């Protein structure tokens, strides 16, 4: 699989007008991005539309929630995409969050292992999937039961620790948040964006493991947290921040451009394309 070093993470590419999304995916490919990670909880049909509109772009679910899709059905759909678009679809799986799943949410690690067992039994190969992994146990599962890990809401220090768990071979493809603009703009947009995430224990527990405390995790996040998590500034400054992730062990970065607009950030993707 040729995924490249830089892709985009976008929930907008799976919602709204399918034709508009296909046009955006085709331009992403022309700009040199290697992958489109479909944010939220997309089904494989969203991936198929973008794959059909492109010729090289890798499309990944980032992530498909194990609570909402039967593994046998997913295995069948994944196999169909692999046959029609060989080497271009990545099945990103995650255990999501209790606040989003509701009363079904229980023992997420065990639930993931059971889901992977059922995928294996249905013939879905581990080398075509990655796991949303933050803690050591899920990172180890990403190493042993998948092609690698797709961590979300992380810092370069988390990437370094994740690489230590994964070892040299598996794919490490973290999502990285990006704001084009100065510190004031970046921190204002970041706090609006982070407010929901900092209410989810899976994320806050991981950030505490990285050394952040109560003062960092309230009010939309401290300057210290935002500056560690977001790549902001002009294109050159953002490129230097992304280099920190690669230096820490990332193979591929899924950049999520935060703009404050509820639309596909094509102007920003164009501006950042030289970094690919």
C-alpha positions in Angstrom: 0.0 0.0 0.0 1.4 3.4 -1.1 -0.1 5.7 1.5 2.5 8.5 1.3 3.7 10.7 4.2 0.8 13.1 4.3 -3.0 12.7 4.1 -6.0 14.6 5.3 -8.5 13.7 8.0 -11.9 15.1 7.3 -15.5 14.4 8.4 -16.8 16.8 5.7 -15.7 14.3 3.0 -18.3 11.8 4.1 -21.3 14.2 4.5 -23.2 16.6 2.3 -23.1 16.4 -1.5 -21.4 13.2 -2.7 -20.5 14.8 -6.0 -18.8 17.7 -4.2 -16.9 15.2 -2.0 -15.7 13.2 -5.1 -14.4 16.4 -6.7 -12.5 17.3 -3.6 -11.0 13.9 -3.3 -9.9 14.1 -7.0 -8.2 17.4 -6.2 -6.6 16.0 -3.1 -5.0 13.3 -5.3 -3.8 15.9 -7.8 -2.3 18.0 -4.9 -0.1 15.0 -3.9 -1.8 13.9 -0.7 -1.6 10.1 -0.2 -4.7 9.4 1.8 -8.1 10.7 2.8 -9.2 9.6 6.3 -12.9 9.8 6.7 -13.6 11.2 10.2 -16.4 10.3 12.5 -18.1 6.9 12.1 -18.3 6.3 8.3 -19.5 3.3 6.5 -17.6 1.7 3.7 -20.1 3.2 1.2 -18.5 6.6 1.9 -15.1 5.2 1.1 -16.3 3.6 -2.1 -17.5 6.9 -3.5 -14.1 8.5 -3.1 -12.3 5.5 -4.4 -14.4 5.6 -7.5 -13.5 9.2 -8.1 -9.7 8.7 -7.8 -7.0 6.5 -9.2 -4.3 6.4 -6.5 -5.6 8.0 -3.4 -5.9 5.6 -0.4 -9.2 6.0 1.5 -9.5 5.0 5.1 -12.2 5.0 7.7 -11.1 7.0 10.7 -12.8 5.4 12.4 -15.6 2.8 11.9 -17.1 2.1 15.3 -17.2 -1.5 16.3 -20.5 -1.0 18.1 -22.4 0.1 15.0 -21.3 -2.4 12.3 -21.4 -6.2 12.3 -17.9 -7.6 11.7 -19.1 -10.2 9.2 -20.8 -7.5 7.1 -17.7 -5.3 7.4 -15.5 -8.2 6.3 -17.6 -8.7 3.2 -17.6 -5.0 2.3 -13.9 -4.7 2.9 -13.2 -7.6 0.7 -15.2 -6.1 -2.1 -13.3 -2.8 -1.9 -10.0 -4.6 -1.8 -10.9 -6.5 -5.0 -12.2 -3.5 -6.9 -9.5 -1.0 -5.6 -6.5 -3.2 -4.6 -4.2 -1.5 -2.1 -6.3 1.6 -1.7 -8.7 1.0 1.2 -7.8 0.9 4.9 -10.3 -0.3 7.4 -9.8 1.9 10.5 -11.6 0.5 13.5 -12.2 2.0 16.9 -14.0 1.4 20.2 -15.4 5.0 20.3 -16.6 6.5 23.6 -19.2 5.6 26.2 -20.8 9.1 25.9 -21.4 8.4 22.2 -22.2 4.7 22.3 -24.5 4.7 25.3 -25.4 1.6 27.4 -23.9 -0.8 24.9 -20.4 0.5 25.8 -18.6 -2.0 28.1 -15.1 -3.4 28.3 -14.0 -1.7 25.1 -10.6 -3.5 24.8 -12.3 -6.9 25.1 -15.0 -5.9 22.7 -12.3 -4.9 20.2 -10.5 -8.2 20.5 -13.8 -10.1 20.0 -14.5 -8.0 17.0 -11.1 -8.7 15.5 -11.6 -12.4 16.2 -14.8 -12.3 14.2 -13.2 -10.3 11.4 -10.4 -12.9 11.2 -13.0 -15.8 11.1 -14.8 -14.0 8.3 -11.6 -13.9 6.3 -10.7 -10.2 6.6 -6.9 -10.0 6.7 -5.1 -8.0 9.5 -2.8 -6.3 7.0 -5.6 -4.2 5.6 -6.8 -2.7 8.9 -5.6 -0.3 11.6 -6.9 0.5 15.0 -7.6 3.7 16.8 -5.2 3.3 19.7 -4.1 5.5 22.6 -3.1 3.3 25.5 -0.5 0.5 25.6 -3.0 -2.4 25.4 -4.7 -1.1 22.2 -1.4 -0.1 20.7 -0.2 -3.7 21.3 -3.3 -5.0 19.6 -2.6 -2.7 16.7 0.8 -4.3 16.4 -0.3 -7.9 16.8 -3.8 -7.9 15.2 -3.6 -5.2 12.6 -1.2 -3.3 10.2 -0.7 -0.5 12.7 -2.3 2.3 14.6 -4.2 5.5 13.9 -4.1 7.5 17.1 -6.3 10.7 17.5 -5.8 13.8 19.6 -2.2 13.2 20.4 1.2 15.0 20.7 4.7 14.1 19.4 5.4 12.5 22.8 2.5 10.1 22.4 3.9 9.3 18.9 7.3 8.5 20.4 5.7 6.2 23.0 3.4 4.6 20.4 6.4 3.7 18.2 8.1 2.1 21.2 5.1 -0.2 21.6 4.6 -0.9 17.9 8.2 -1.5 17.1 9.8 -0.8 13.7 7.4 -2.5 11.3 3.7 -1.5 11.9 2.2 1.6 10.4 1.9 4.6 12.7 -0.5 7.1 11.2 -1.6 9.7 13.8 -4.1 12.4 13.2 -2.6 15.9 13.7 -4.6 19.1 14.1 -3.5 22.1 12.0 -4.4 25.8 12.0 -3.0 28.2 9.5 -2.6 31.5 11.4 -1.0 33.1 14.5 -1.1 32.0 18.1 -4.3 34.0 18.9 -6.2 32.5 16.0 -4.9 29.0 16.6 -5.7 29.0 20.3 -9.2 30.5 19.7 -10.1 27.9 17.1 -8.5 25.1 19.1 -10.5 25.8 22.2 -13.7 25.7 20.2 -12.7 22.5 18.6 -11.4 20.7 21.8 -14.3 21.5 24.1 -16.2 18.3 23.2 -13.1 16.1 23.2 -12.0 17.2 26.6 -15.3 15.8 28.0 -14.4 12.3 26.9 -12.4 10.2 29.4 -10.6 8.1 26.8 -8.9 11.3 25.6 -8.4 13.0 29.0 -6.9 9.8 30.5 -4.4 9.6 27.7 -3.5 13.2 28.0 -2.9 12.7 31.8 -0.6 9.9 30.9 1.4 12.4 28.8 1.7 14.7 31.8 -1.2 17.1 31.4 -3.2 18.0 34.5 -6.6 19.6 35.4 -5.5 23.1 34.5 -4.6 21.9 31.0 -7.9 20.1 30.4 -10.4 22.8 31.3 -11.7 25.8 29.5 -11.0 24.3 26.1 -7.4 23.5 26.9 -4.4 25.4 28.2 -1.9 27.1 25.9 0.6 24.4 26.8 -1.8 21.7 25.7 -2.8 23.4 22.5 0.7 24.2 21.5 1.7 20.6 22.1 -1.2 19.2 20.1 -1.7 21.6 17.2 0.6 22.5 14.4 0.0 26.2 13.8 1.5 29.2 12.1 2.4 29.7 8.4 3.2 26.8 6.1 6.8 26.7 7.0 6.1 26.7 10.7 3.5 23.9 10.3 6.0 21.9 8.3 8.5 22.1 11.2 5.9 20.9 13.6 4.9 18.0 11.4 8.6 17.1 11.2 8.5 16.6 15.0 5.9 13.9 14.5 8.0 12.2 11.8 11.1 12.4 14.0 9.1 10.8 16.9 8.3 7.8 14.7 5.2 8.5 12.6 5.1 7.0 9.1 2.2 9.0 7.9 0.2 12.0 9.2 -3.5 12.6 8.7 -3.8 16.3 9.0 -7.1 17.8 10.2 -7.3 21.5 9.3 -9.3 23.5 11.7 -10.9 26.5 10.2 -14.1 27.3 12.2 -16.0 26.8 9.0 -18.4 23.9 8.4 -17.1 23.0 4.9 -14.3 21.1 3.2 -11.1 23.1 3.7 -9.9 23.0 0.1 -8.2 26.4 0.2 -6.1 25.3 3.2 -5.3 21.9 1.6 -4.0 23.7 -1.4 -1.9 26.0 0.7 -0.4 23.1 2.6 0.1 20.9 -0.4 3.9 21.8 -0.8 4.4 19.8 2.5 3.4 16.6 0.8 
